[in-house]
Amino acid sequence: MKKILLLSFIGIVLAFIGCKDDKGNEINPLPILALLGNSTLTVTATYNGTPKADEDGVSDGTGKIYVYLYSSLGTSARTGVLYEGFTESATIGGVEETITLTGLRDGEYYMLVFYDYKGGDNPANKTDRYILYNNTPYAGAASKITVSGSAAISDISFDDTYQLDGSGALFVPDPATYSLTVHATYNGTPASGGTGRIHAYLYNTLGTGTRTPSAPVYSGSTAAAVSVGVEDTVTIASIVPDDYYLVVFYDYAGGANADSEGDRYVIYNSTAYTGNASTVSITDNMDITGVAFNDDYTLQPGSLYMTPSATYTLTVNATYTGTGYDTGSGKILVHLYNALGSTPDSPAPLQSGWLKILLYQTLSPEIIMLWCIMTMPARSTRQTGMIAMCYTIPRD
C-alpha cells in the first residue's frame, strides 16, 4: 500500500513538470519532491542465532534481515513503520550483512532489526528474532538514530535471545521502571541566548556528540532557569533498568535543540571526554549528587563533545606482601577512577589493566613485583585520579 501511495504521489509531482501557472511561469516541483526525502541509511548487521529450518508454520520465514524505521514505538513491530529495507537473500548465520534504505527524510528515528524466522502475511511475525537500537529488546529503552545525508550504523549483532511475540508481533514488554534524580550545580557564565536550564541525557552508548549517531534514550531538565552557583535537580522517570551514560549540560547558547554549540556540559563522572566516561547502573530509584560544572567544557559545532589533545601513559609499580591466592585468577587488577564509590564497579572505572609480573623476589614466593601501563586522554585542566588494586596472585 505504501508503495502504491508513493508512486501515485510521484505521478502527481511529475504532472507538474512543464506546467505553468496563470501568469505563464513554470511551476517548480522541487519543493514537493523534497518531501519524499533523499537521504540514505546503511546498516551492517549480523544474525548469530538459529537459522530457519523451513518447517511450515514454525521456521518458514525468508531468512532475510529486515530494518524498520519509526518516528515512535508502540508495542508491536508492525505499527507505524515509516521505512523498511532488507537483505537481497537469506542470510547465513554469523555473516555480516548490509541493508541500505534510500529516500529517507532527514530526522531522528527508532530502528528495529529482525531476522525473518517465521513466515506469515507480514515480514514481522511471532518468534522472529530482533533487536532495537541501541542493543535492547525494550521499546522504552530504545535510542533514536540520526539520519542526515548519508548515515551509517554498524556492528549490529543479535541472536535468539529476544523474539517477537503474539499474532501482532509484539516487543518484549518493558520491565519495571525507576527514576533518576540528578543534583547539579552550574558555576559558569550565565546563559546568552539559551534557556538557562540544566538538562540531563541518558544514553546506551556514547557517540561523538549529543545526537551523533543517536539521540538520548531518556532526558529531563530543571523546571526553570537555574541560578549560577545554586544546586537544582533534574528528575527522569520511567527508566528501564540498565547501564547508562549520563551527560549533564547547561543551555547556554540556545538553538534548534536544547543541546547546541557553546552549551556547557559534563559527562559522568566529571569528564569532558567519552573515553573517560563511567556508566550509571539503574536498578532502583536513584539519586546522583554533587554534579558540578562550569565553562571548562563546551559543546563543539554540531553539538560534538570535546576531544583530548593528547594521551598519556600511566605506569603503576606495586609490591604485594600478603597471603597467596586461594581461588582467584592469580593477577592484580588496577582500576582508575574520577571518584570512588561504595564498590569497585559503582561508579565504573575509567580505565583498567592487569599488572604483569616483572620480577619474582627470591626470598619469599608471596612477594612479587608487578607493573601495569594504561593509556588515557589528556585533560584540559589539571585533575587528580584514584587507583584501586585487587590481589589474586598465585604462588609457585
C-alpha positions as a Markdown table, in Angstrom:
| # | Residue | x | y | z |
|---|---|---|---|---|
| 1 | Met | 0.0 | 0.0 | 0.0 |
| 2 | Lys | 2.8 | 2.4 | 0.9 |
| 3 | Lys | 4.5 | 1.8 | -2.4 |
| 4 | Ile | 1.2 | 2.5 | -4.3 |
| 5 | Leu | 0.7 | 5.8 | -2.5 |
| 6 | Leu | 4.3 | 6.7 | -3.1 |
| 7 | Leu | 4.1 | 6.0 | -6.8 |
| 8 | Ser | 0.8 | 8.0 | -7.0 |
| 9 | Phe | 2.5 | 10.9 | -5.3 |
| 10 | Ile | 5.4 | 10.8 | -7.7 |
| 11 | Gly | 3.0 | 10.7 | -10.6 |
| 12 | Ile | 1.2 | 13.8 | -9.3 |
| 13 | Val | 4.5 | 15.6 | -8.9 |
| 14 | Leu | 5.7 | 14.7 | -12.4 |
| 15 | Ala | 2.5 | 16.0 | -13.8 |
| 16 | Phe | 3.5 | 19.5 | -12.6 |
| 17 | Ile | 6.8 | 19.4 | -14.5 |
| 18 | Gly | 6.4 | 21.6 | -17.6 |
| 19 | Cys | 3.1 | 23.1 | -16.3 |
| 20 | Lys | 2.7 | 26.8 | -16.0 |
| 21 | Asp | 0.7 | 29.0 | -13.7 |
| 22 | Asp | -1.8 | 31.6 | -14.8 |
| 23 | Lys | 1.0 | 34.1 | -15.4 |
| 24 | Gly | 2.9 | 31.8 | -17.7 |
| 25 | Asn | 5.6 | 30.9 | -15.2 |
| 26 | Glu | 6.8 | 27.3 | -14.9 |
| 27 | Ile | 5.9 | 25.5 | -11.7 |
| 28 | Asn | 8.9 | 24.3 | -9.8 |
| 29 | Pro | 8.3 | 20.7 | -8.5 |
| 30 | Leu | 11.5 | 20.5 | -6.4 |
| 31 | Pro | 9.8 | 21.7 | -3.1 |
| 32 | Ile | 7.3 | 18.9 | -3.5 |
| 33 | Leu | 10.0 | 16.3 | -4.3 |
| 34 | Ala | 11.9 | 17.3 | -1.3 |
| 35 | Leu | 9.1 | 15.9 | 0.9 |
| 36 | Leu | 10.0 | 12.5 | -0.4 |
| 37 | Gly | 13.5 | 12.7 | 1.2 |
| 38 | Asn | 16.8 | 11.9 | -0.4 |
| 39 | Ser | 19.0 | 10.7 | 2.5 |
| 40 | Thr | 20.4 | 7.2 | 2.8 |
| 41 | Leu | 21.0 | 4.9 | 5.7 |
| 42 | Thr | 23.4 | 1.9 | 5.6 |
| 43 | Val | 23.1 | -0.7 | 8.3 |
| 44 | Thr | 25.5 | -3.6 | 8.8 |
| 45 | Ala | 24.1 | -6.4 | 10.9 |
| 46 | Thr | 25.0 | -10.0 | 11.9 |
| 47 | Tyr | 22.5 | -12.6 | 13.0 |
| 48 | Asn | 24.1 | -15.2 | 15.2 |
| 49 | Gly | 21.0 | -17.2 | 16.1 |
| 50 | Thr | 19.3 | -20.4 | 14.9 |
| 51 | Pro | 18.7 | -20.4 | 11.2 |
| 52 | Lys | 15.2 | -21.0 | 9.8 |
| 53 | Ala | 14.5 | -24.7 | 9.0 |
| 54 | Asp | 11.7 | -24.4 | 6.5 |
| 55 | Glu | 9.2 | -26.1 | 8.9 |
| 56 | Asp | 5.7 | -24.9 | 7.9 |
| 57 | Gly | 4.2 | -22.6 | 10.5 |
| 58 | Val | 7.4 | -22.7 | 12.7 |
| 59 | Ser | 10.5 | -21.6 | 10.8 |
| 60 | Asp | 9.3 | -20.9 | 7.3 |
| 61 | Gly | 10.4 | -17.3 | 7.0 |
| 62 | Thr | 12.6 | -15.8 | 4.3 |
| 63 | Gly | 15.7 | -15.9 | 6.4 |
| 64 | Lys | 16.3 | -12.2 | 5.5 |
| 65 | Ile | 17.4 | -9.5 | 7.9 |
| 66 | Tyr | 14.9 | -6.6 | 7.9 |
| 67 | Val | 15.4 | -3.0 | 9.1 |
| 68 | Tyr | 12.3 | -0.9 | 10.1 |
| 69 | Leu | 12.4 | 2.8 | 11.0 |
| 70 | Tyr | 9.7 | 4.5 | 13.1 |
| 71 | Ser | 9.1 | 8.0 | 14.4 |
| 72 | Ser | 7.7 | 6.5 | 17.6 |
| 73 | Leu | 7.5 | 3.0 | 19.0 |
| 74 | Gly | 4.4 | 1.2 | 20.2 |
| 75 | Thr | 4.0 | -2.4 | 21.5 |
| 76 | Ser | 4.1 | -4.0 | 18.0 |
| 77 | Ala | 6.8 | -4.2 | 15.4 |
| 78 | Arg | 4.1 | -3.7 | 12.7 |
| 79 | Thr | 2.8 | -0.4 | 14.0 |
| 80 | Gly | 3.9 | 2.9 | 12.5 |
| 81 | Val | 6.7 | 1.6 | 10.1 |
| 82 | Leu | 7.9 | 4.6 | 8.0 |
| 83 | Tyr | 10.7 | 3.0 | 6.1 |
| 84 | Glu | 12.0 | -0.6 | 5.6 |
| 85 | Gly | 14.8 | -2.4 | 4.0 |
| 86 | Phe | 16.1 | -6.0 | 3.9 |
| 87 | Thr | 18.8 | -8.2 | 2.5 |
| 88 | Glu | 18.5 | -9.4 | -1.0 |
| 89 | Ser | 18.6 | -13.0 | 0.1 |
| 90 | Ala | 18.6 | -15.2 | 3.2 |
| 91 | Thr | 21.5 | -14.6 | 5.5 |
| 92 | Ile | 24.0 | -17.2 | 6.6 |
| 93 | Gly | 24.3 | -17.2 | 10.4 |
| 94 | Gly | 27.4 | -15.3 | 11.7 |
| 95 | Val | 27.9 | -13.4 | 8.4 |
| 96 | Glu | 27.7 | -9.6 | 8.4 |
| 97 | Glu | 25.1 | -8.3 | 6.0 |
| 98 | Thr | 24.5 | -4.8 | 4.6 |
| 99 | Ile | 21.0 | -3.3 | 4.3 |
| 100 | Thr | 20.6 | 0.1 | 2.6 |
| 101 | Leu | 17.5 | 2.3 | 2.9 |
| 102 | Thr | 17.1 | 5.2 | 0.5 |
| 103 | Gly | 14.8 | 8.1 | 0.0 |
| 104 | Leu | 14.7 | 8.9 | 3.7 |
| 105 | Arg | 13.8 | 12.3 | 5.1 |
| 106 | Asp | 16.4 | 13.8 | 7.5 |
| 107 | Gly | 15.4 | 13.3 | 11.1 |
| 108 | Glu | 15.6 | 11.0 | 14.1 |
| 109 | Tyr | 14.1 | 7.5 | 14.0 |
| 110 | Tyr | 13.8 | 4.4 | 16.1 |
| 111 | Met | 15.3 | 1.4 | 14.4 |
| 112 | Leu | 14.3 | -2.3 | 14.6 |
| 113 | Val | 16.5 | -5.0 | 13.1 |
| 114 | Phe | 15.0 | -8.5 | 12.9 |
| 115 | Tyr | 15.5 | -11.9 | 11.3 |
| 116 | Asp | 12.6 | -13.3 | 9.4 |
| 117 | Tyr | 12.5 | -16.7 | 11.1 |
| 118 | Lys | 8.7 | -17.5 | 10.8 |
| 119 | Gly | 6.6 | -16.8 | 7.7 |
| 120 | Gly | 3.2 | -15.1 | 7.6 |
| 121 | Asp | 1.2 | -12.4 | 5.9 |
| 122 | Asn | 3.7 | -9.8 | 7.2 |
| 123 | Pro | 7.5 | -10.0 | 7.4 |
| 124 | Ala | 7.4 | -9.4 | 11.2 |
| 125 | Asn | 5.9 | -12.4 | 12.9 |
| 126 | Lys | 5.8 | -14.3 | 16.2 |
| 127 | Thr | 9.3 | -15.8 | 17.1 |
| 128 | Asp | 11.1 | -13.6 | 14.6 |
| 129 | Arg | 14.4 | -12.7 | 16.3 |
| 130 | Tyr | 15.0 | -9.0 | 16.8 |
| 131 | Ile | 16.9 | -6.1 | 18.5 |
| 132 | Leu | 16.1 | -2.4 | 18.8 |
| 133 | Tyr | 18.7 | 0.2 | 18.5 |
| 134 | Asn | 20.8 | 0.5 | 20.7 |
| 135 | Asn | 21.0 | -3.1 | 21.8 |
| 136 | Thr | 17.8 | -3.5 | 23.7 |
| 137 | Pro | 14.6 | -5.5 | 23.3 |
| 138 | Tyr | 12.5 | -2.9 | 25.2 |
| 139 | Ala | 10.7 | -0.1 | 23.3 |
| 140 | Gly | 11.0 | 2.0 | 26.4 |
| 141 | Ala | 14.8 | 1.8 | 26.4 |
| 142 | Ala | 15.4 | 2.2 | 22.6 |
| 143 | Ser | 17.5 | 5.0 | 21.2 |
| 144 | Lys | 16.8 | 7.1 | 18.1 |
| 145 | Ile | 19.3 | 7.3 | 15.3 |
| 146 | Thr | 20.0 | 10.5 | 13.4 |
| 147 | Val | 19.7 | 10.5 | 9.6 |
| 148 | Ser | 21.2 | 13.3 | 7.7 |
| 149 | Gly | 22.6 | 12.9 | 4.2 |
| 150 | Ser | 24.4 | 9.6 | 4.1 |
| 151 | Ala | 24.2 | 7.9 | 7.6 |
| 152 | Ala | 25.6 | 4.6 | 8.7 |
| 153 | Ile | 25.0 | 2.3 | 11.6 |
| 154 | Ser | 27.5 | -0.6 | 12.0 |
| 155 | Asp | 28.1 | -3.6 | 14.2 |
| 156 | Ile | 24.5 | -4.6 | 14.9 |
| 157 | Ser | 24.6 | -8.1 | 16.3 |
| 158 | Phe | 21.8 | -10.2 | 17.6 |
| 159 | Asp | 20.7 | -13.8 | 18.1 |
| 160 | Asp | 17.7 | -15.9 | 19.5 |
| 161 | Thr | 17.6 | -14.1 | 22.9 |
| 162 | Tyr | 14.7 | -11.7 | 22.0 |
| 163 | Gln | 11.8 | -12.8 | 19.9 |
| 164 | Leu | 8.6 | -11.0 | 18.8 |
| 165 | Asp | 5.5 | -12.5 | 20.4 |
| 166 | Gly | 1.8 | -13.0 | 19.7 |
| 167 | Ser | -0.2 | -12.6 | 16.5 |
| 168 | Gly | 0.7 | -8.9 | 16.4 |
| 169 | Ala | 4.5 | -9.4 | 16.5 |
| 170 | Leu | 4.8 | -7.7 | 19.9 |
| 171 | Phe | 8.1 | -6.5 | 21.5 |
| 172 | Val | 9.2 | -7.9 | 24.8 |
| 173 | Pro | 7.3 | -5.9 | 27.5 |
| 174 | Asp | 9.2 | -3.2 | 29.3 |
| 175 | Pro | 10.2 | -4.3 | 32.8 |
| 176 | Ala | 9.5 | -2.3 | 36.0 |
| 177 | Thr | 11.0 | 1.2 | 35.6 |
| 178 | Tyr | 12.7 | 3.6 | 38.0 |
| 179 | Ser | 13.6 | 7.2 | 38.3 |
| 180 | Leu | 16.9 | 9.1 | 38.4 |
| 181 | Thr | 17.3 | 12.4 | 40.2 |
| 182 | Val | 20.5 | 14.4 | 39.3 |
| 183 | His | 21.6 | 17.1 | 41.8 |
| 184 | Ala | 23.6 | 19.6 | 39.7 |
| 185 | Thr | 25.2 | 23.0 | 40.2 |
| 186 | Tyr | 26.3 | 25.2 | 37.3 |
| 187 | Asn | 29.2 | 27.6 | 38.2 |
| 188 | Gly | 29.9 | 29.2 | 34.9 |
| 189 | Thr | 28.8 | 32.3 | 32.9 |
| 190 | Pro | 25.0 | 33.0 | 32.7 |
| 191 | Ala | 23.1 | 32.0 | 29.6 |
| 192 | Ser | 23.5 | 34.0 | 26.4 |
| 193 | Gly | 20.5 | 33.1 | 24.2 |
| 194 | Gly | 19.7 | 29.8 | 25.9 |
| 195 | Thr | 17.0 | 28.9 | 28.4 |
| 196 | Gly | 19.5 | 28.7 | 31.3 |
| 197 | Arg | 18.1 | 25.3 | 32.3 |
| 198 | Ile | 20.2 | 22.3 | 33.3 |
| 199 | His | 19.4 | 19.2 | 31.2 |
| 200 | Ala | 20.3 | 15.5 | 31.8 |
| 201 | Tyr | 20.6 | 13.0 | 29.0 |
| 202 | Leu | 20.9 | 9.2 | 29.3 |
| 203 | Tyr | 22.5 | 7.0 | 26.6 |
| 204 | Asn | 23.0 | 3.3 | 25.9 |
| 205 | Thr | 26.3 | 4.2 | 24.3 |
| 206 | Leu | 28.2 | 7.5 | 23.7 |
| 207 | Gly | 28.9 | 8.7 | 20.2 |
| 208 | Thr | 30.9 | 11.8 | 19.2 |
| 209 | Gly | 28.1 | 14.2 | 20.2 |
| 210 | Thr | 24.8 | 14.6 | 21.9 |
| 211 | Arg | 22.9 | 13.5 | 18.8 |
| 212 | Thr | 25.6 | 11.7 | 16.9 |
| 213 | Pro | 24.9 | 8.9 | 16.0 |
| 214 | Ser | 21.9 | 8.7 | 18.3 |
| 215 | Ala | 19.6 | 10.9 | 20.4 |
| 216 | Pro | 19.4 | 10.2 | 24.2 |
| 217 | Val | 17.2 | 7.3 | 25.4 |
| 218 | Tyr | 15.9 | 9.4 | 28.3 |
| 219 | Ser | 16.1 | 13.1 | 29.1 |
| 220 | Gly | 14.9 | 15.7 | 31.6 |
| 221 | Ser | 15.5 | 19.3 | 32.7 |
| 222 | Thr | 15.1 | 21.6 | 35.6 |
| 223 | Ala | 11.7 | 23.2 | 35.8 |
| 224 | Ala | 13.1 | 26.7 | 35.1 |
| 225 | Ala | 16.3 | 28.5 | 34.5 |
| 226 | Val | 18.8 | 27.9 | 37.3 |
| 227 | Ser | 20.8 | 30.4 | 39.3 |
| 228 | Val | 24.5 | 30.2 | 38.9 |
| 229 | Gly | 26.1 | 28.5 | 41.8 |
| 230 | Val | 22.8 | 27.2 | 43.2 |
| 231 | Glu | 22.1 | 23.5 | 43.2 |
| 232 | Asp | 19.0 | 22.3 | 41.3 |
| 233 | Thr | 17.5 | 18.9 | 40.4 |
| 234 | Val | 16.6 | 17.1 | 37.2 |
| 235 | Thr | 14.4 | 14.0 | 37.6 |
| 236 | Ile | 14.0 | 11.5 | 34.8 |
| 237 | Ala | 11.2 | 9.0 | 35.3 |
| 238 | Ser | 10.2 | 5.6 | 33.8 |
| 239 | Ile | 13.7 | 4.4 | 33.1 |
| 240 | Val | 14.1 | 0.7 | 32.2 |
| 241 | Pro | 16.8 | -0.9 | 34.3 |
| 242 | Asp | 20.2 | -0.9 | 32.6 |
| 243 | Asp | 23.6 | 0.8 | 32.5 |
| 244 | Tyr | 23.6 | 4.3 | 31.0 |
| 245 | Tyr | 25.9 | 7.1 | 30.2 |
| 246 | Leu | 24.9 | 10.4 | 31.8 |
| 247 | Val | 25.5 | 13.8 | 30.1 |
| 248 | Val | 24.6 | 16.9 | 32.1 |
| 249 | Phe | 24.6 | 20.3 | 30.3 |
| 250 | Tyr | 23.6 | 23.9 | 30.8 |
| 251 | Asp | 21.6 | 25.5 | 27.9 |
| 252 | Tyr | 23.8 | 28.5 | 27.4 |
| 253 | Ala | 23.6 | 29.3 | 23.7 |
| 254 | Gly | 20.2 | 28.2 | 22.5 |
| 255 | Gly | 19.5 | 26.6 | 19.2 |
| 256 | Ala | 17.2 | 24.1 | 17.4 |
| 257 | Asn | 17.7 | 21.6 | 20.2 |
| 258 | Ala | 18.4 | 22.2 | 23.9 |
| 259 | Asp | 21.9 | 20.8 | 23.3 |
| 260 | Ser | 23.7 | 23.2 | 21.0 |
| 261 | Glu | 27.2 | 24.5 | 20.2 |
| 262 | Gly | 28.5 | 26.5 | 23.1 |
| 263 | Asp | 26.4 | 24.8 | 25.8 |
| 264 | Arg | 28.4 | 23.9 | 28.9 |
| 265 | Tyr | 28.5 | 20.2 | 29.7 |
| 266 | Val | 30.0 | 17.4 | 31.8 |
| 267 | Ile | 29.9 | 13.7 | 31.3 |
| 268 | Tyr | 29.5 | 11.4 | 34.3 |
| 269 | Asn | 31.8 | 11.1 | 36.1 |
| 270 | Ser | 33.4 | 14.6 | 35.9 |
| 271 | Thr | 34.9 | 14.5 | 32.4 |
| 272 | Ala | 34.6 | 16.1 | 29.0 |
| 273 | Tyr | 35.7 | 13.0 | 27.1 |
| 274 | Thr | 33.7 | 10.0 | 26.1 |
| 275 | Gly | 36.8 | 7.7 | 26.6 |
| 276 | Asn | 36.8 | 8.6 | 30.3 |
| 277 | Ala | 33.1 | 8.3 | 30.9 |
| 278 | Ser | 31.6 | 6.0 | 33.6 |
| 279 | Thr | 28.2 | 4.3 | 33.4 |
| 280 | Val | 25.3 | 4.7 | 35.8 |
| 281 | Ser | 23.6 | 1.4 | 36.8 |
| 282 | Ile | 19.9 | 2.0 | 37.2 |
| 283 | Thr | 18.4 | -0.9 | 39.3 |
| 284 | Asp | 16.2 | 1.1 | 41.6 |
| 285 | Asn | 15.1 | 4.7 | 42.2 |
| 286 | Met | 18.4 | 6.6 | 42.4 |
| 287 | Asp | 20.0 | 10.0 | 43.2 |
| 288 | Ile | 23.3 | 11.3 | 41.9 |
| 289 | Thr | 24.6 | 14.1 | 44.0 |
| 290 | Gly | 27.4 | 16.6 | 43.7 |
| 291 | Val | 27.4 | 17.1 | 39.9 |
| 292 | Ala | 29.2 | 20.5 | 39.4 |
| 293 | Phe | 30.5 | 22.1 | 36.2 |
| 294 | Asn | 31.3 | 25.4 | 34.7 |
| 295 | Asp | 32.6 | 26.9 | 31.4 |
| 296 | Asp | 35.5 | 24.5 | 31.1 |
| 297 | Tyr | 33.8 | 22.0 | 28.7 |
| 298 | Thr | 31.6 | 23.3 | 25.8 |
| 299 | Leu | 29.8 | 21.5 | 23.0 |
| 300 | Gln | 31.6 | 22.0 | 19.7 |
| 301 | Pro | 30.0 | 22.7 | 16.3 |
| 302 | Gly | 27.4 | 20.1 | 15.5 |
| 303 | Ser | 26.9 | 19.5 | 19.3 |
| 304 | Leu | 30.0 | 17.4 | 19.4 |
| 305 | Tyr | 31.9 | 16.6 | 22.6 |
| 306 | Met | 35.4 | 17.9 | 23.1 |
| 307 | Thr | 38.3 | 15.5 | 22.2 |
| 308 | Pro | 41.6 | 15.2 | 24.1 |
| 309 | Ser | 44.6 | 16.9 | 22.6 |
| 310 | Ala | 46.9 | 14.1 | 23.5 |
| 311 | Thr | 47.1 | 10.8 | 25.5 |
| 312 | Tyr | 49.5 | 9.9 | 28.2 |
| 313 | Thr | 50.8 | 6.7 | 29.8 |
| 314 | Leu | 50.5 | 5.8 | 33.4 |
| 315 | Thr | 52.9 | 3.2 | 34.8 |
| 316 | Val | 52.0 | 1.5 | 38.1 |
| 317 | Asn | 54.6 | -0.3 | 40.2 |
| 318 | Ala | 53.3 | -2.4 | 43.0 |
| 319 | Thr | 54.6 | -4.9 | 45.6 |
| 320 | Tyr | 52.2 | -7.4 | 47.2 |
| 321 | Thr | 53.4 | -8.9 | 50.5 |
| 322 | Gly | 50.3 | -10.7 | 51.8 |
| 323 | Thr | 49.0 | -14.2 | 51.7 |
| 324 | Gly | 48.9 | -16.1 | 48.4 |
| 325 | Tyr | 45.8 | -16.6 | 46.3 |
| 326 | Asp | 43.1 | -19.1 | 47.1 |
| 327 | Thr | 40.7 | -19.5 | 44.2 |
| 328 | Gly | 41.4 | -16.2 | 42.3 |
| 329 | Ser | 42.9 | -15.8 | 38.8 |
| 330 | Gly | 46.3 | -15.0 | 40.2 |
| 331 | Lys | 46.5 | -11.4 | 38.9 |
| 332 | Ile | 46.4 | -7.9 | 40.3 |
| 333 | Leu | 43.8 | -5.6 | 38.6 |
| 334 | Val | 44.3 | -1.9 | 38.6 |
| 335 | His | 41.3 | 0.5 | 38.3 |
| 336 | Leu | 41.5 | 4.2 | 37.7 |
| 337 | Tyr | 38.6 | 6.4 | 38.8 |
| 338 | Asn | 37.5 | 10.0 | 38.8 |
| 339 | Ala | 35.8 | 9.4 | 42.1 |
| 340 | Leu | 35.4 | 6.4 | 44.4 |
| 341 | Gly | 32.0 | 4.9 | 45.2 |
| 342 | Ser | 31.0 | 2.1 | 47.6 |
| 343 | Thr | 32.0 | -0.8 | 45.4 |
| 344 | Pro | 34.7 | -1.3 | 42.6 |
| 345 | Asp | 32.0 | -1.2 | 39.9 |
| 346 | Ser | 30.0 | 1.8 | 41.1 |
| 347 | Pro | 30.9 | 4.1 | 39.6 |
| 348 | Ala | 32.6 | 2.1 | 36.8 |
| 349 | Pro | 36.4 | 2.7 | 36.5 |
| 350 | Leu | 37.6 | 4.9 | 33.7 |
| 351 | Gln | 40.5 | 2.6 | 32.8 |
| 352 | Ser | 41.5 | -0.9 | 33.9 |
| 353 | Gly | 44.6 | -3.0 | 33.4 |
| 354 | Trp | 46.1 | -6.2 | 34.7 |
| 355 | Leu | 49.5 | -5.8 | 36.4 |
| 356 | Lys | 52.1 | -8.1 | 34.7 |
| 357 | Ile | 54.8 | -9.9 | 36.6 |
| 358 | Leu | 58.1 | -8.1 | 36.3 |
| 359 | Leu | 60.2 | -9.8 | 38.9 |
| 360 | Tyr | 59.8 | -12.6 | 41.4 |
| 361 | Gln | 61.5 | -12.0 | 44.7 |
| 362 | Thr | 63.7 | -15.0 | 45.6 |
| 363 | Leu | 63.3 | -14.9 | 49.4 |
| 364 | Ser | 59.5 | -15.2 | 49.6 |
| 365 | Pro | 57.1 | -16.5 | 47.0 |
| 366 | Glu | 54.4 | -14.2 | 48.3 |
| 367 | Ile | 56.3 | -11.0 | 47.5 |
| 368 | Ile | 56.1 | -10.2 | 43.8 |
| 369 | Met | 57.0 | -7.0 | 41.9 |
| 370 | Leu | 54.4 | -6.1 | 39.3 |
| 371 | Trp | 53.8 | -3.3 | 36.8 |
| 372 | Cys | 50.9 | -2.0 | 34.7 |
| 373 | Ile | 50.6 | 0.5 | 31.9 |
| 374 | Met | 47.4 | 2.3 | 30.9 |
| 375 | Thr | 46.8 | 5.0 | 28.3 |
| 376 | Met | 44.3 | 7.8 | 28.9 |
| 377 | Pro | 43.3 | 11.1 | 27.4 |
| 378 | Ala | 44.8 | 14.4 | 28.5 |
| 379 | Arg | 42.6 | 16.8 | 30.3 |
| 380 | Ser | 42.1 | 20.5 | 29.6 |
| 381 | Thr | 42.5 | 21.2 | 33.3 |
| 382 | Arg | 44.6 | 19.6 | 35.9 |
| 383 | Gln | 42.8 | 16.8 | 37.8 |
| 384 | Thr | 43.6 | 14.1 | 40.2 |
| 385 | Gly | 42.6 | 10.4 | 40.0 |
| 386 | Met | 42.3 | 7.5 | 42.3 |
| 387 | Ile | 43.7 | 4.0 | 41.9 |
| 388 | Ala | 42.4 | 0.8 | 43.3 |
| 389 | Met | 44.2 | -2.6 | 43.2 |
| 390 | Cys | 43.0 | -6.2 | 43.9 |
| 391 | Tyr | 45.4 | -9.0 | 44.6 |
| 392 | Thr | 44.9 | -12.6 | 43.3 |
| 393 | Ile | 48.5 | -13.7 | 42.6 |
| 394 | Pro | 49.3 | -17.4 | 42.6 |
| 395 | Arg | 52.3 | -18.7 | 44.5 |
| 396 | Asp | 54.7 | -21.1 | 42.7 |
